[in-house]
């Protein structure tokens, strides 16, 4: 009894993941059929995680070789060769940062998609569990009322109608109808075991998913913080930050490969189930649910007969017959036996309650409710869940690439920082064009200033205190003023006018003039002083 499924089609990525080679730890091929309780199948999923662990070891080995070669092959570079290498380091760091940010964005989306899929799965399991629990409650309540309450009413009526054989025969017939109802209810499948399994699976899945979501959230935040702090360390050229982030980068690289292995194993296992979910459920429930009932719920097709139709029909007919018999006894026996009215009304109330339970039971046993929950669970797991796992795998790959680039870039950045600091140390601190000296001067404003040539002349007195006699300036020969003006680099057309008292600023002197002045001999200085006194 096989019907084509038109309401559920497994997505293409589940077939792609299902085609992955399944190999146990002894490197023997294993059937890809979803069998989570078999040891070989569990080993095939663990093998995928071992492949990721081997890739992690190879990655760390290559990084160690690269760092060893970088340390052993260190040599001084020419000034013109530093700029291209620094540019390459900058662009590599920018690329690693962009890839890391893209990886974190993909990871957040994949984590949300996976959580939504698992939530839809658990919600559907809880709904199915509620439906099956309602069926069990209705069946158990109806059988209990028929076996205990109805039996008590019939026993008291049998004593009341002991003198009337026809009424006693009617009570015997009602007991047969009640036994028939109990028989039909007993023939229904026992959903208790299925209900317990569904509830346990839903609770365990929700518990695991919560910690999985929280773990990935912390991992995403850690990767983002490492990326941002690394960019900050490169911008500030801080050795401490870069060295610390290099250690955390190795940790993030290990976590990235571990998450990749776990995601691939989970995605492959879920895809193995999604490719053939009906087959797995049939194998799991074949001991306590018949195949026709399971087909009825899995496919819910109009071409499939309702396996409960006959039992529910007999239930309905038996209730109708009993209600007719009770109505006749109320009409004909109560006038003769007034004490029987209470028990007959009690039986009538019980039958009405049983009829209401019958309608509810018919609705709950209908395939549409459980089939909808089944499809929602498949869509949540196979579409949103597996798709989210694929995005998480992509996040892990991007994060691994980003942190590999970062671990290759940071040592070169540290090398450039060391070369820059060494070059700064080689520059004379007294050089006014040294940036480090300018920074030190800015932080040390109390440092003594170098006296200029103007300060030397100001030692003779301030401008306000100098009052040379007017005749000394006016009586001086023009040639003496010309010589003085030429000596100080002034213009001979204006140096014949005294500077003091006319409100003009002191003349400015070029560095060459200062050098000429400082190179004068002591005799020239004495000669200049005698001329100035004259």
C-alpha positions, 0 to 999 in steps of 0.5 A: 500500500504505497501512495506517492507523496505530493505534500512533502518533498525532501529538499535537494540539499538533503539528497546532497548530504545523504550522498556523503560517504558513510565510513565507520572508524575502521574505514569500512563503508556503512549503509546511509540509511538513518539508524541512530541506534546502531553502532556502525551508523554512529561511527560514520557520523563520528568519522566526519568529526574526525575528518574535521579534527584532522583538518585542524591538525593539518592547519595548525601544522601549516601555520607552525611551519609558516611562523617558523619560516617567518622567524628564521628568514627574518632580515633587514629590508630596504626602505623602498621595499618596506612600503609594498610589504606594509601595504600587503599587510594592511590589505590582508588585515582588511580582507581578514576583517571583512571576511570575519564580519561576513562570517559572523553575519552568516553565523547569526542567520544560520543559528537563527534558522536552525533554532526556528527549525528545531522550535517548529519540530518540537512544537509539532511534537508537543501538538502530536503528543497532546493529540495522542494524550487526548485520545488516551484520555477519552478512551480511558474515560469512556471505558471506565464509565462503561465498566464501573458507573454503568455496571452499578446502575444496571445492577440496581435496576436489575434488583428493581425490575426483578419482577418484570422479566421483559425489563430485566431482558432489556437490561441484559441487552444494554449490558451487551451493548456496553461490552461491545463498546468496551471491545471496540475501544480496546481494539484501538491502538495503544498510544501511550507508548507513542505519547511517552516517546514523543514527549521525551524526544521533544523535551530532550530536543528542546533542551539540547537546542537551547544549549546549542543556540547559546553556545553558538551565540557566545562563539559568534560574539567571541569571533566578532570581539577578536576581529574588532580588537585585532583591527584596533590593535593594528590601528594603534600598532599595539604589540600587547593587543596583537599578541593577545589576539593572536592567542585568541585567534588560535582558540577561535580557529580550533573552535571553528574547526570543531563547530564545522565537524559537529555541524557537518555530522548533524546535517548529514544525520538529519538529511539521512532521516529527511530523505526517507522519514516514513521508512524510519517511522515504520521500523520504529512503530511496527511492534505496536502500530499496524502498517495500515494505521501508520500509512493512514497518518503518514499519507492521509490520502482520500484513497486510503480507508480510515482504519478506525471507521468500523470501530467508531461506527459500532461505537455509535450504533451501540450508544444509539441502541442503548439510548433507545432502550433507556428512553423506553424504560423511562417511558414505560417502566418508571410509572410502575417502578418510580425508584428506577427513574434515578438510575435510568437518568444516570444511565442516560447522562452517561450515554450522552457523555459517551456520545460527546466523547465519541465525537471528540474521539472521531475528530482526534483520530482523524488523520488531518491533525496528526498529518499536519503535525508530521509535515510541520515537523519535517519542514522544520527539521529538513528545511529550516533546520538543515539549511541553518546547519549549512549556513553554520558550516559556511560560517565555520569555513569563513571563520577558519579562513579569516583567522588563518589570514589573521594569524599570518598577518599579525606576525608581519604587523609586529615585525613592521612595528618593531622595525619602526620603533628601531628606526625611531631609536636610531634618530637623534633626539636633538634633531628638531625634525624627529617626530619622537623628539617633537612628541617629547618636547610637547610632553615636556614644556619646561625644557630649556629653550635655546637662546637666539641671537635676539636674546643675546642683544636683549641682555643689554637691557629691554627696549623700554630701558634703552635711551641712547643719546640722539647725538650719538646716532645722528653724529655717527658717520654714514659708513659706520651705520652701513657697516653695521647694517651689512654686518647684521644683514639689514637694508642700508636704506633703512638702518640709518634710522634708529629702531628704538623709539619708532615702534618697529619690531626687531629685525629678523635674521636668517640661519646663515646670518646667525651662523656668520655671527656665531663664527666671529672671533673674539677680536671681532666681538670686542671691536664690535663692542667698542664701536657700539660704545662709541 
